[in-house]
Amino acid sequence: MAKPAKTKWDFGDLFAAQTNEPVETSQSAPVSEPARPQPRLAPARKILTVSEITAQIRRLLEGTLGTVWVTGEITNFKVQNSGHIYFTLKDAGAQLACVLFRGEFQVNRSLLQDGKKVMVRGEITVYEPKGQYQLRVTSVEAQGLGALQEAFEKLKQKLSAEGLFSKERKRPLPKYPQRIGLVTSPTGAAIRDVLHVIERRNPSLQIILAPCRVQGEGAGAEIARAIRLLNEFHSRTGEAKTPNSKLQTPNSKIGDQGLLTAAERSKPSAVTGLDLILVTRGGGSLEDLWAFNEEVVARAIFESQLPVVSAVGHEIDFTIGDFVADVRAATPSAAAEIITEGVFSSCQFVADAADRMRQLAQQQIADKRYVVTPGRTAFERAGAAFRRAAPEPIQRFGIEAQITGSGAGAGARLFDNAR
């Protein structure tokens, strides 16, 4: 505390003399240097073995993905002696190893072939000895064309077991058909091929057209309905005469589409009923031809009263309808040739008969010449000997000039001159 002032100019200890003694304060603190940052200690390393990290990956994949469906193309298909099957599923960008253990009896192993596109169900797992993830397969299904092929085989086995493909029920085709039914599209290439061949080989053959779609949804039902319609037409016209035409339709509704003129419909005909039915279409993919693989078409062919010729696609194409039909032709043109073979071969035989008869006659004459020639030679020798030995009186009658001939004619002339 400052001392009291004695005068007004005495300011006391207001400006106290500075000393080197430290000033004491109530909150004095020691002065220290700034703290330096301490180095951070590295965490303790957790080192895993290959087996441990692989096991963790396996648990992660199996716990996260679980059961999955995968689609792809099969490659590297192998069957081991143990019975396990190994293959690879691939697409344009990746590959997936797959294994089918021998204990999975419910899996259709016939679907597993190199190049086939399939859908497989299974669980993603890791084969730890090689550190490779793979799909453990528990189910296989065909996809795309494979699914259609599988359906084809199933229906084929079913109908075969029922006897629809039996050879004993196959009926022969008539040798000289006069009128046939045709089941096909009126705008396709198949009908043009059939008509072209028939026009060339048997122009008198009549055709009853039952037009229908041969591809797409509902085409199978239309084909079956057309076959049944032709059978009904055959039953009706078997008792009554029907109009004559090159190309007709089995009912008036279809006929009104312009396939027949009024004059053609009014012509009388002695032909009744149908002789056979031709079911045909041109080539295409398996999907395009699928209508002819439907069960409804197979049943309609089987129930037909008339023999059925099936000509669907090309030579390498086979449909369920081909197996049920009485005759299978490789192409529409080949079917038309089979149907017209009887008439065509008979006409060809008649056309060649004149030339054949001429050849046979010439051959017979040539064969007889070998028989006549030795007798003629002997007769000529006898005539020459007679002339040499004949007495003068006989020669005066001019026999010498007449006897130079041979055979029966010469003998007759000799008799006349002598008389």
C-alpha positions in Angstrom: 0.0 0.0 0.0 1.3 3.6 -0.9 2.5 5.9 1.8 0.5 9.0 2.7 1.6 12.3 1.0 3.1 15.1 3.2 2.4 18.0 0.7 0.3 18.5 -2.3 3.3 18.0 -4.5 4.4 14.9 -2.8 3.0 12.0 -4.6 4.2 9.5 -2.1 5.0 6.1 -3.5 2.8 6.5 -6.5 5.8 5.9 -8.7 7.7 3.4 -6.6 11.3 2.6 -7.4 11.7 -0.5 -9.5 13.6 -3.3 -7.8 14.8 -6.7 -9.0 12.8 -8.4 -6.4 10.1 -10.6 -7.8 6.6 -9.4 -7.4 4.5 -11.8 -5.6 1.0 -12.4 -6.9 -1.7 -14.5 -5.6 -1.8 -16.6 -8.8 1.7 -17.0 -9.9 2.5 -20.1 -12.2 5.8 -21.4 -13.4 6.6 -20.7 -17.0 7.3 -23.8 -19.2 8.3 -24.5 -22.8 5.7 -25.5 -25.4 4.9 -29.2 -25.4 6.3 -31.1 -28.3 4.0 -33.7 -30.2 4.7 -37.2 -29.1 5.2 -39.8 -31.9 2.0 -42.0 -32.6 2.5 -45.6 -31.8 1.6 -48.0 -34.7 -1.2 -50.5 -33.9 -0.3 -54.0 -33.3 -0.3 -56.1 -36.5 -2.9 -58.8 -37.1 -1.3 -61.4 -39.3 -3.5 -64.0 -41.0 -2.5 -67.2 -42.6 -3.7 -68.1 -46.1 -6.1 -70.6 -44.7 -7.6 -68.0 -42.3 -8.2 -65.3 -44.9 -9.6 -67.9 -47.3 -11.9 -69.2 -44.7 -13.1 -65.6 -44.0 -13.7 -65.1 -47.7 -15.7 -68.3 -47.8 -17.9 -67.3 -44.9 -18.4 -63.9 -46.4 -19.5 -65.3 -49.8 -21.7 -68.0 -48.4 -23.3 -65.7 -45.9 -23.9 -62.9 -48.3 -25.0 -64.5 -51.6 -26.5 -67.8 -50.5 -28.5 -69.7 -53.2 -28.5 -68.1 -56.6 -29.6 -68.8 -60.2 -27.0 -68.3 -62.9 -27.3 -68.6 -66.7 -24.5 -69.2 -69.2 -23.0 -71.5 -71.7 -21.4 -74.8 -70.7 -17.7 -75.4 -71.5 -14.9 -77.6 -70.2 -17.4 -80.3 -69.3 -15.7 -83.2 -67.5 -16.9 -86.3 -65.6 -14.5 -87.6 -63.0 -14.0 -91.2 -62.0 -15.5 -90.3 -58.6 -18.8 -89.4 -60.3 -18.5 -85.7 -59.7 -19.1 -83.4 -62.7 -17.0 -80.3 -63.3 -17.8 -77.6 -65.9 -17.6 -73.9 -66.5 -20.4 -71.5 -67.2 -19.3 -68.6 -69.4 -20.7 -65.5 -71.1 -19.1 -62.7 -73.1 -17.4 -61.2 -70.1 -16.6 -63.8 -67.4 -16.4 -67.5 -66.4 -17.7 -69.3 -63.3 -16.4 -72.7 -62.2 -19.2 -75.2 -61.3 -19.3 -78.6 -59.6 -22.1 -81.1 -59.5 -21.5 -83.7 -56.8 -22.6 -87.3 -57.5 -25.0 -87.2 -54.6 -27.3 -84.7 -56.4 -29.5 -87.4 -57.9 -32.4 -85.0 -58.7 -30.4 -83.1 -61.3 -31.0 -83.9 -65.0 -27.5 -84.6 -66.1 -28.5 -85.1 -69.8 -28.7 -81.3 -70.1 -25.1 -80.9 -69.3 -23.2 -80.8 -72.5 -20.5 -78.5 -74.0 -22.1 -75.6 -75.9 -25.5 -75.8 -74.3 -27.0 -72.8 -72.7 -28.6 -73.6 -69.3 -29.8 -72.1 -66.0 -28.3 -73.6 -62.9 -29.2 -73.1 -59.3 -26.6 -73.5 -56.5 -24.6 -72.0 -53.7 -21.5 -69.9 -54.1 -18.6 -71.4 -52.1 -14.8 -71.4 -52.1 -12.7 -74.4 -52.7 -10.0 -73.6 -50.1 -7.2 -75.8 -51.3 -7.0 -73.8 -54.5 -8.5 -70.6 -53.2 -11.0 -70.7 -56.0 -14.7 -69.7 -55.7 -17.2 -71.9 -57.5 -20.9 -72.7 -57.8 -22.1 -75.9 -56.1 -24.9 -77.0 -58.4 -28.2 -78.4 -57.1 -30.5 -77.9 -60.1 -30.2 -77.5 -63.9 -32.7 -76.3 -66.5 -32.5 -75.7 -70.2 -32.8 -72.2 -71.5 -33.8 -70.8 -74.9 -33.5 -73.5 -77.6 -32.5 -75.9 -74.9 -35.9 -75.5 -73.2 -37.7 -76.1 -76.5 -35.6 -79.1 -77.2 -36.4 -80.5 -73.7 -40.1 -80.0 -74.3 -39.8 -81.7 -77.7 -38.2 -84.7 -76.2 -40.7 -85.0 -73.4 -43.7 -84.9 -75.8 -42.0 -87.3 -78.1 -41.5 -89.8 -75.3 -45.1 -89.4 -74.2 -46.7 -89.8 -77.6 -44.4 -92.7 -78.5 -45.5 -94.5 -75.3 -49.1 -94.0 -76.4 -48.4 -95.7 -79.8 -48.9 -92.6 -82.0 -45.6 -93.3 -83.8 -46.3 -97.0 -84.3 -45.3 -98.3 -87.8 -48.2 -100.7 -87.7 -50.7 -97.9 -88.0 -49.0 -96.2 -90.9 -51.2 -96.2 -94.0 -50.0 -96.5 -97.6 -50.7 -93.6 -100.0 -53.0 -94.2 -103.0 -51.0 -94.7 -106.1 -53.3 -92.6 -108.3 -54.8 -89.8 -106.2 -57.3 -87.6 -107.9 -58.0 -85.0 -105.2 -55.9 -84.1 -102.1 -56.2 -81.7 -99.2 -53.5 -79.1 -98.5 -52.9 -77.6 -95.1 -50.5 -74.6 -95.3 -50.3 -70.9 -95.5 -51.8 -69.4 -98.7 -49.0 -66.8 -99.0 -45.9 -68.9 -98.1 -43.3 -70.4 -100.4 -44.4 -74.0 -99.7 -47.7 -73.7 -101.6 -45.9 -72.3 -104.6 -43.4 -75.2 -104.6 -46.2 -77.8 -104.3 -48.3 -76.3 -107.1 -45.3 -76.0 -109.4 -44.3 -79.7 -109.0 -47.9 -80.9 -109.4 -48.5 -78.8 -112.5 -45.5 -80.3 -114.1 -46.0 -84.0 -113.0 -49.8 -84.4 -112.7 -51.8 -81.3 -113.9 -55.1 -83.1 -113.5 -54.7 -83.5 -109.7 -57.3 -81.5 -107.8 -56.3 -79.6 -104.6 -58.5 -78.6 -101.7 -56.8 -75.8 -99.7 -57.4 -75.4 -96.0 -55.4 -72.2 -95.3 -54.0 -71.5 -91.9 -51.1 -69.8 -90.1 -48.0 -72.0 -89.8 -46.1 -69.9 -87.3 -46.7 -67.9 -84.1 -49.1 -68.0 -81.2 -52.2 -70.1 -81.9 -50.8 -71.5 -85.2 -50.9 -75.1 -83.8 -54.6 -74.9 -83.1 -55.3 -73.5 -86.6 -53.3 -76.4 -88.2 -55.3 -79.0 -86.2 -58.6 -77.3 -87.1 -57.6 -77.3 -90.8 -56.9 -81.0 -90.7 -60.2 -81.8 -89.1 -62.0 -79.5 -91.5 -60.6 -81.5 -94.5 -61.7 -84.7 -92.9 -65.2 -83.3 -92.5 -65.1 -82.2 -96.1 -64.1 -85.7 -97.1 -67.0 -87.2 -95.2 -69.6 -84.8 -96.8 -68.3 -85.1 -100.4 -67.9 -88.8 -100.2 -71.6 -89.1 -100.8 -72.2 -86.0 -103.1 -70.4 -84.7 -106.1 -68.6 -81.4 -105.6 -67.4 -78.7 -107.9 -64.3 -79.4 -110.0 -61.3 -77.1 -109.9 -57.6 -77.1 -109.7 -57.6 -75.3 -106.4 -60.6 -75.4 -104.1 -61.3 -74.7 -100.4 -63.4 -76.9 -98.1 -66.0 -74.3 -97.2 -67.7 -71.3 -98.8 -66.3 -68.8 -96.3 -62.7 -69.5 -97.4 -63.7 -69.9 -101.0 -65.1 -66.4 -101.1 -61.6 -65.1 -100.7 -61.1 -65.3 -104.4 -59.3 -68.6 -104.8 -62.1 -69.8 -107.0 -64.1 -68.1 -109.7 -67.9 -68.6 -110.0 -67.4 -70.5 -113.3 -65.0 -72.9 -111.6 -67.3 -73.5 -108.8 -70.1 -74.4 -111.1 -68.2 -77.1 -113.1 -69.4 -80.7 -112.3 -67.0 -83.4 -111.2 -67.1 -87.1 -110.9 -64.4 -87.0 -108.1 -65.7 -87.4 -104.6 -64.0 -87.1 -101.3 -60.2 -86.8 -100.8 -57.4 -89.3 -101.2 -54.9 -87.8 -98.7 -53.9 -84.7 -96.8 -50.6 -82.8 -97.2 -49.4 -80.7 -94.2 -46.5 -78.5 -95.2 -44.5 -75.3 -94.7 -41.1 -74.0 -95.6 -37.9 -74.0 -93.6 -37.1 -72.0 -90.5 -35.7 -72.1 -87.0 -36.9 -74.4 -84.2 -39.1 -71.6 -82.9 -40.6 -71.0 -86.4 -41.5 -74.7 -86.8 -42.7 -75.1 -83.2 -46.4 -75.1 -84.2 -45.9 -78.5 -85.8 -44.4 -79.8 -82.5 -47.6 -79.1 -80.5 -49.6 -82.0 -79.1 -52.9 -80.7 -80.6 -51.4 -81.1 -84.1 -50.1 -84.6 -83.4 -53.5 -85.6 -82.1 -55.3 -84.2 -85.2 -52.9 -86.1 -87.6 -53.4 -89.3 -85.6 -57.2 -89.0 -85.7 -57.4 -88.2 -89.4 -59.4 -90.6 -91.5 -57.2 -89.9 -94.5 -53.5 -90.7 -94.9 -51.4 -87.7 -94.0 -48.1 -86.6 -95.6 -46.0 -84.3 -93.5 -43.4 -82.0 -95.2 -42.2 -79.4 -92.7 -38.9 -77.4 -93.1 -35.9 -78.9 -94.8 -34.3 -82.3 -94.8 -32.6 -81.8 -91.5 -35.7 -80.7 -89.7 -37.9 -83.1 -87.8 -41.1 -82.4 -86.0 -43.6 -84.3 -83.9 -46.0 -84.2 -86.8 -43.4 -86.0 -89.0 -43.3 -88.9 -86.5 -47.1 -89.2 -86.4 -47.8 -88.8 -90.1 -48.1 -91.8 -92.4 -45.4 -90.5 -94.7 -42.7 -87.9 -94.0 -41.1 -85.9 -96.9 -38.0 -83.9 -96.6 -39.3 -80.8 -98.3 -42.6 -79.5 -99.8 -41.4 -80.2 -103.3 -40.4 -83.7 -102.3 -43.8 -84.3 -100.9 -45.5 -83.3 -104.2 -43.2 -85.7 -106.1 -44.1 -88.5 -103.8 -47.8 -87.9 -104.2 -47.6 -87.7 -108.0 -45.1 -90.5 -108.5 -47.8 -93.1 -109.5 -49.3 -91.0 -112.3 -46.0 -89.5 -113.4 -44.3 -92.9 -113.7 -47.3 -94.4 -115.5 -47.4 -91.5 -118.0 -43.6 -91.8 -118.5 -44.0 -95.5 -119.2 -46.7 -95.0 -121.8 -44.7 -92.2 -123.4 -41.7 -94.5 -123.7 -43.7 -97.5 -124.8 -43.5 -96.8 -128.6 -39.7 -96.4 -128.5 -39.5 -99.5 -126.4 -41.6 -101.6 -128.7 -39.6 -100.4 -131.7 -36.4 -101.5 -130.0 -37.9 -104.9 -129.1 -39.0 -105.5 -132.7 -35.7 -104.6 -134.1 -34.0 -106.9 -131.6 -36.4 -109.7 -132.6 -35.6 -109.2 -136.3 -31.9 -109.2 -135.6 -32.2 -112.4 -133.6 -34.2 -114.2 -136.4 -31.7 -113.1 -139.0 -29.2 -115.5 -137.4 -31.7 -118.3 -138.0 -32.7 -117.4 -141.6 -29.2 -116.6 -143.0 -27.8 -120.2 -142.8 -30.9 -121.6 -144.6 -30.6 -119.0 -147.3 -27.0 -119.8 -147.9 -27.7 -123.5 -148.2 -30.5 -122.9 -150.7 -28.2 -120.7 -152.8 -25.6 -123.4 -152.9 -28.2 -126.0 -153.9 -29.3 -123.8 -156.8 -25.8 -123.3 -158.1 -25.3 -127.1 -158.0 -28.5 -127.7 -159.8 -27.6 -125.3 -162.6 -24.3 -127.0 -163.1 -25.9 -130.5 -163.2 -29.1 -129.6 -165.2 -29.3 -131.1 -168.7 -29.7 -128.9 -171.8 -33.5 -129.4 -172.3 -34.3 -128.1 -168.9 -32.1 -125.0 -169.4 -34.0 -124.2 -172.6 -37.1 -123.2 -170.6 -35.1 -120.3 -169.0 -35.0 -121.8 -165.6 -31.4 -120.7 -165.1 -32.4 -117.0 -164.9 -35.2 -117.7 -162.4 -33.3 -120.1 -160.1 -30.8 -117.5 -159.2 -33.2 -116.3 -156.4 -33.4 -117.9 -153.0 -36.0 -119.1 -150.5 -39.6 -119.9 -151.0 -40.1 -117.2 -153.6 -37.4 -118.7 -155.9 -38.9 -122.1 -155.5 -42.3 -120.8 -156.6 -40.9 -119.1 -159.6 -39.1 -122.3 -160.6 -42.4 -124.2 -160.5 -44.2 -121.7 -162.6 -41.5 -121.6 -165.4 -41.3 -125.4 -165.4 -45.1 -125.5 -165.8 
